[in-house]
C-alpha cells in the first residue's frame, strides 16, 4: 500500500489558495477597469451645474430666470398616479 504523506494535503491547500488569490486579483482588475456608460446629459442639469456661485442678488435673479420650472412636478404626478393604482 502506498503511504500518503501530509505534504500532498499541504500542496493542495497552497495550490487552492493560489488559485483563489489569482481569481480575486483578476476579478478586481476586470471590474475596476470597466468603463460605465454615463446617462445622456439632461440640459436642465447641465444648466444647474453651470450656475453662478456668486451670492449677489443680480446673479441669483439671473440664475432663477434661466431655470425652467415648468416640468418641476411631472415626476411627482407619476408617483401619485402609481400610488393611487397600488392602493
Helices and strands as residue ranges (DSSP letters): H 6-33, H 43-49, H 57-66, H 74-86
